C-alpha cells in the first residue's frame, strides 16, 4: 500500500494543480514516471473534467510529461 501511495501521490499532485499550458482548459501532466497507476489516475481525472488523455507526437510515453489532458476544442 505504501508503494502504491508513493506512486500515486506525485501524479495526483501534478494532475490536481494542472499546468494550463494548452488552450480550452487542457493541460500537461507534468513530471513523473508514466506507470500504469499514474496513467490510470490521470485518465480518470482527465475524463472527470471532460477531456481525454493523449500522448504527444514526439514522445516515447515513458514520462507523464509525454501526455496531455485534452479538453474541449483542443481535441
C-alpha angles and dihedrals in degrees: 000000000000091000091050092051092048088053097046100040097070092043092049092049092052093045095048094049095044121193100237092211096133130062130267097023095307116140145184118251094228129213130346142078115299095232122166092257094047092049091046091053091045092049093050092048092046093049091049088058092050097259142112129231112242130182117234115251095238098043135104093213097237097114133049087238087068090071137064132197101229115203131182122334092358088075 
